[in-house]
Amino acid sequence: MHDHAMVLAGVPANKFFFDAKTNIETSALVSGYYGFDSLAAGYDGYNIEIEALGGKLVYGENAMPTIDFRDPLIKRPEDLEKLKNKKVNFRKDGRFPLAIEHSNLSLEYGFSTAMFCSPFSMAVGMRGFPALYRDIRKNPKFYAELMTFIVDNVIIPWIKVQNEDTGNLMAVGADAWASVPNLSVKEMMDWVVPYNQRLIQKTKKYGIIIMGSTGLYSEERAEKFDPKILHGSFDVELASSSVPAIMFLQGHANEYPLQSVRDYTAKAREQGKKFSISATVNAQLLRDGPVDKIVNKIKETIDIFARDHEFNMILGNIPTDAPSDHIHAAVAAVHTYGKLPIADNLDEIQFKMPKKEPFNEWRKHNA
């Protein structure tokens, strides 16, 4: 909830995304306001490495920094040689120090992981998506060289520094670009998964666990929902992480039939596979609501999965302009219907919308 927390608390972007203490304290305050079960804190995880390597970013007054795709870091294949010759200090360059301090401060609230931009999304950040897609088709040798450089010379040293300076044994990679429908399942298996697995294998010797987000099913058009593609995307997710886990409810997922996910987990169990499930409450649903729809979707999801799966719910991303009542409703719904043991009939449990003060009133006696 990066931008949402920043705007709700009235903190300027040039402080929230550049000062770790401000970021953590703001995120902790807003997490407390909503009654989250753990700290929800973060920063622009797709941009830290690109910025430190010399990539140009756009810095807004009210939004997190973002890569300037008008002027990519690698405009032509030969620009990769310049990066190879660039000496990078993974403790001092760009906002690497912010990320390290952010992890250490997060530990005071009981939650911290190392963060990195996953190989494919970093390649997009360096090259731009259309150019990178052309590279895959027309110049696969260069694509392989770029992805290998990213894994071996950027991500692994960066994760290693975070491990040494913060003690984190889990590193979480952001990879929204490697998702359906940007790429097909086969394209991800052929072009993305091998480099994720290279990363997993090479970080094993440091005792680091890689948690990826490659392969998310982010189709926005409900009429194009395809359970076979959804199941394929889960295969990509599982192949891209050290931890056996899948995440769903991206894209237009509040309209998807959840039974399709259940079909996948049932088949996996028959094959002796075990993994955890994270259901992300869709950002569009959190913003647009209404409250009844948010509550009913959460109830349905808990009813289908929470009794017999290792299961948790995440507010996948809270948009800046999402009404606070929608977030309070989502948290209350999880806490109402998610009490263990899960009731046999959730329809018999009455949901009560909590009465909450506006944030600026609440913070006066809770800061």
Secondary structure, DSSP 8 states (H G I E B T S, - for coil): -HHHHHHHHT--HHHHTT-HHHHHHHHHHHHHHHT-SS------TTTHHHHHTT--EE--SSS--EE-TTS-S-SSTTHHHHHHT----TTTSTTHHHHHHHHHHHGGGT---EEEE-HHHHHHHHH-HHHHHHHHHH-HHHHHHHHHHIIIIIIHHHHHHHHHHH---EEEEE-TTSEETTS-HHHHHHHTHHHHHHHHHHHGGGT-EEE--TTEE----GGG--HHHHHHHHHHHHHT-SS-EEEE--TTGGGS-THHHHHHHHHHHHTT---EEEEEE-HHHHHH--HHHHHHHHHHHHHHHTTTS-EEEEE----TT--HHHHHHHHHHHHHH--SS--S-GGGS---------HHHHGGGT-
